[in-house]
Amino acid sequence: MPELPEVETTVRGLARVLDGRRIARVELRRGDLRRAFPDDLGQRLTGATVTGMGRRAKYGLIATDRGDTMIFHLGMSGRWRIDPVELGAHDHLLIETDEGRVLALNDPRRFGAVDLVASNVLADWPAFKALGPEPLGGEVSGKWLKARLAGRTAAIKLMLLDQRIIAGLGNIYVCEALFRARINPKKAAGRVSRGKLDALALAIPAVLEEAIAAGGSSLRDFASPDGELGYFSKQFDVYGREGEACRGACPGVVKRIVQGGRSTFYCPACQR
């Protein structure tokens, strides 16, 4: 599933083609993805000018001068393609700009979604209303984490995946951040020391920024809008490395366990 760095990479790629441009044509090539496209999506977007691009958690945002924001979620397998040579069966939404550039939302599994919301009530959109702060916004500190996680008995890994705590964190980058902070993913969140939470508050944005700079992680079929594959997966310290030697200063071996139905990778020797 595309995580925050992949969505951020996607938004930045789309902005080079779409930001400031007028939308000349919108074509829906099917009626739905995970849920139906908004009935008036084409009518409200056609002729509008894109005034800004952004991201909230794992959602991409496209704002227009008509006071609307198109929200897209890439689901499990979604990605945007810029100026595809040929359209495929899984190119479900097309947006053409006044320059003749074409953006195709491709989603083979159709677990993605597209919504259109008035920009002035965006923060109150149900999917956004309960979200925690952005991990790259500077709000998350060791002190903040200590207060937010006080008394929590759930595993720290599971708490970090709770979007109400921090918005946008996903399985891959939580594993990597916990490794850098030397925190055992099974430890009760409320029992993690302030010192380790200070380290975690630094590790989370560092991992995400490095992944964004690398274009994300090419897992399964994710690619950025220009077709380039991200290469951060080559830099994974623990994720997907079960049975391999720890890359930290210890003789440990990376272990895989399952938490909340998801794989967790960590080094039992240095993550305590």
C-alpha positions in Angstrom: 0.0 0.0 0.0 1.4 3.5 -0.8 2.3 5.2 2.4 3.0 8.8 3.3 6.2 9.2 1.3 4.7 7.6 -1.8 1.7 9.9 -1.6 3.9 12.9 -1.0 6.1 11.9 -4.0 2.9 11.5 -6.1 1.6 15.0 -5.1 4.9 16.6 -5.9 5.0 14.8 -9.3 1.4 15.9 -10.2 2.1 19.5 -9.1 4.7 19.9 -11.8 2.0 19.3 -14.4 -1.2 20.4 -12.7 -0.6 23.3 -10.3 -1.7 26.5 -11.8 -3.2 24.9 -14.9 -6.9 24.9 -16.0 -8.6 21.6 -16.2 -9.9 21.2 -19.8 -11.5 17.8 -19.6 -12.4 15.1 -17.0 -13.3 11.6 -18.1 -14.7 8.9 -15.8 -14.0 5.6 -17.4 -16.0 3.7 -14.8 -18.5 4.7 -12.1 -16.5 3.8 -9.0 -13.4 2.7 -7.2 -13.8 1.6 -3.6 -16.9 3.8 -3.7 -18.7 5.8 -6.4 -17.1 8.8 -7.9 -18.9 12.0 -7.0 -21.8 12.5 -9.3 -20.8 16.0 -10.3 -17.0 15.5 -10.3 -16.6 16.3 -14.0 -18.9 19.3 -13.9 -17.2 20.9 -10.9 -13.7 20.3 -12.1 -14.0 21.0 -15.9 -12.9 24.6 -16.5 -11.5 25.1 -13.0 -7.9 26.2 -12.3 -5.8 24.2 -9.9 -4.7 26.7 -7.2 -2.7 24.3 -4.9 -1.6 20.8 -4.2 -1.1 19.1 -0.9 -1.3 16.1 1.3 -3.1 15.2 4.5 -2.0 11.8 6.0 -2.2 9.4 3.1 -4.6 11.5 1.1 -3.6 13.7 -1.9 -5.3 17.1 -2.3 -6.0 19.1 -5.4 -7.5 22.6 -4.7 -9.3 24.7 -7.4 -10.4 28.3 -7.8 -14.0 27.2 -7.5 -13.6 26.5 -3.8 -13.4 22.8 -4.2 -10.7 20.3 -3.2 -10.5 16.9 -4.9 -9.2 14.3 -2.4 -7.7 11.1 -3.7 -6.6 8.0 -1.8 -4.4 5.4 -3.7 -5.7 2.4 -1.8 -3.7 -0.7 -2.2 -2.5 -0.4 -5.8 -3.4 3.1 -7.1 -1.0 5.5 -8.8 -1.3 8.4 -11.2 0.3 8.2 -14.7 1.4 11.3 -16.5 0.9 11.4 -20.3 0.5 7.7 -20.7 1.3 6.5 -24.2 -1.7 4.2 -24.2 -4.6 4.0 -21.8 -5.0 0.7 -20.0 -8.0 -1.1 -18.6 -7.2 0.1 -15.1 -6.9 3.8 -16.0 -10.3 4.8 -14.4 -10.1 8.6 -14.2 -8.5 11.0 -16.7 -7.8 14.7 -16.2 -6.6 16.8 -19.2 -5.1 20.2 -18.7 -5.3 23.3 -21.0 -1.7 22.4 -22.1 -2.9 19.0 -23.3 -1.2 17.1 -20.6 -3.1 14.0 -19.4 -3.2 12.5 -15.9 -4.6 9.0 -15.5 -5.5 7.5 -12.1 -4.7 3.8 -12.5 -6.0 1.4 -9.8 -6.0 -2.3 -10.6 -7.5 -3.4 -7.3 -9.9 -0.4 -7.1 -9.4 0.1 -3.3 -8.6 3.8 -3.9 -11.2 6.6 -3.7 -11.9 10.1 -5.0 -14.0 12.7 -3.2 -14.8 16.4 -3.8 -15.2 18.6 -0.8 -15.7 22.3 -0.3 -12.2 23.7 0.6 -13.5 25.8 3.5 -14.8 22.8 5.4 -12.0 20.4 4.5 -10.8 20.1 8.1 -14.3 18.9 9.1 -14.5 16.2 6.4 -15.2 13.0 8.4 -12.0 11.2 7.3 -9.9 14.2 8.4 -11.7 15.3 11.6 -10.2 12.7 13.9 -6.7 12.6 12.5 -3.7 13.4 14.7 -1.0 15.9 13.7 1.2 15.4 10.7 4.5 13.7 11.4 6.4 16.3 9.3 4.7 19.3 10.8 7.0 19.8 13.8 4.3 19.2 16.4 5.4 15.7 17.4 8.1 15.8 20.1 9.2 13.4 22.8 7.3 15.5 25.4 4.2 15.5 23.2 4.5 11.7 22.7 5.0 11.1 26.4 1.8 13.0 27.2 -0.2 11.5 24.4 0.8 7.9 25.2 0.6 8.2 29.0 -1.1 5.1 30.5 -1.5 3.3 27.2 -1.0 -0.4 27.5 -1.2 -1.2 23.8 2.1 -1.9 22.0 4.0 1.2 20.8 3.9 -0.1 17.2 0.1 -0.4 17.2 -0.3 3.1 18.8 1.9 4.7 16.1 -0.3 3.1 13.4 -3.4 4.7 15.0 -4.1 7.6 12.8 -5.7 9.5 15.7 -2.3 9.6 17.3 -0.2 10.7 14.4 -1.7 11.0 10.9 -0.2 9.2 7.9 2.3 6.8 9.6 2.2 3.3 8.0 3.7 -0.1 8.7 7.0 0.2 6.8 8.1 3.5 8.2 7.0 2.8 11.8 9.2 -0.3 11.7 12.1 1.7 10.5 11.6 4.6 12.9 11.3 2.2 15.9 14.6 0.6 14.9 16.4 3.9 14.7 15.0 4.8 18.2 16.0 1.4 19.5 12.4 0.7 20.8 11.0 -2.8 21.0 7.7 -2.7 19.0 6.0 -4.9 21.6 6.6 -2.5 24.5 3.6 -0.9 26.1 3.4 2.6 24.7 2.9 4.2 28.1 6.1 2.5 29.4 8.5 3.8 26.7 11.0 6.1 28.4 11.1 9.9 27.6 14.6 9.5 26.2 13.5 6.9 23.7 10.5 8.9 22.8 12.8 11.9 22.1 14.8 9.7 19.8 11.6 8.4 18.2 10.3 12.0 17.6 13.5 12.6 15.6 13.5 9.3 13.8 10.0 9.5 12.4 10.5 12.6 10.3 14.0 11.6 9.4 12.9 8.3 8.0 10.0 9.9 6.1 12.1 12.7 4.6 14.7 10.2 3.4 12.0 8.1 1.8 10.5 11.1 0.1 13.9 12.1 -1.2 14.3 8.6 -2.6 10.9 8.7 -4.3 9.3 6.3 -1.8 9.6 2.5 -1.7 8.9 0.4 -4.8 6.7 -2.3 -3.2 4.7 -4.4 -5.6 3.5 -2.0 -8.3 3.9 1.5 -6.9 5.6 4.1 -9.1 5.6 7.8 -9.1 3.5 9.7 -11.7 6.5 9.9 -14.1 6.9 6.1 -13.9 10.1 6.2 -11.9 10.4 3.6 -9.1 11.4 4.7 -5.6 14.5 3.2 -4.2 14.2 3.7 -0.4 13.5 -0.1 -0.1 17.2 -0.6 -0.7 17.9 1.4 2.5 15.6 -0.6 4.8 17.3 -1.4 8.1 14.7 -4.0 9.2 11.6 -4.0 7.0 11.5 -7.2 4.9 14.8 -8.4 6.3 13.7 -11.3 8.4 16.7 -13.6 9.3 19.3 -11.1 8.1 22.0 -9.5 10.2 21.1 -6.3 12.1 22.6 -3.2 10.5 23.1 -1.6 13.9 26.1 -2.1 16.2 25.0 -5.4 17.5 25.2 -9.1 16.6 21.4 -9.5 16.4 19.3 -10.9 13.6 16.1 -9.3 12.3 13.0 -11.0 13.5 9.5 -10.9 12.1 6.3 -11.0 14.2 2.7 -10.2 13.6 1.0 -7.3 15.4 -2.6 -6.2 14.6 -2.5 -8.4 11.5 0.6 -6.7 10.1 4.2 -7.8 9.9 6.6 -6.2 12.3 10.3 -6.4 11.7 12.8 -5.5 14.4 16.1 -6.5 16.0 15.5 -8.1 19.4 19.1 -7.5 20.4 19.2 -3.7 20.1 15.5 -2.8 20.3 14.6 -3.2 24.0 
